[in-house]
Amino acid sequence: MKIQELSEAFTQEGVNKLKVGQLLRFSFENSMNEYIITKLNKKSGKVFARPVRTYDQSEVMTEDVFGDKDVLDLNTLDEDITHA
């Protein structure tokens, strides 16, 4: 994926609060644009990021070793980890 410069979206104060690896979400024309910061130069105010797509819990399907498919349920997952 292409790396994009997002510097113009931030003030110098805002750039100082950012960290490499941080997820950024921008709502633009009723669609969500998501980026992970890959390079950051706080001195010059430059921010570079790559576009990513995150998923909601309801969008993720799991499949066990038996081939059973199910929607990801974090509550059940926590219980399974506790009992293991």
Residue pairs with C-beta under 8 A, 6 or more apart in sequence:
1 50
1 51
1 52
2 50
2 51
3 38
3 39
3 48
3 49
3 50
4 35
4 48
4 49
4 50
4 51
5 46
5 47
5 48
6 24
6 35
6 47
6 48
6 49
7 15
7 45
7 46
7 47
9 26
9 47
10 18
10 45
10 47
12 45
15 40
15 42
15 45
15 46
15 47
16 42
18 37
18 40
18 42
18 47
19 37
19 40
20 37
20 38
20 39
20 40
21 36
21 37
22 36
22 37
23 34
23 35
23 36
23 52
23 54
24 34
24 35
24 36
24 37
24 49
25 32
25 33
25 34
26 32
26 33
26 34
26 35
27 33
33 51
34 51
34 52
34 53
34 54
35 49
35 50
35 51
35 52
36 49
36 50
36 52
37 47
37 48
37 49
38 48
38 49
38 50
39 46
39 47
39 48
40 46
40 47
40 48
57 71
57 72
57 73
57 74
58 71
60 71
60 72
61 69
61 70
61 71
61 72
62 69
62 70
62 71
62 72
63 69
63 70
64 70
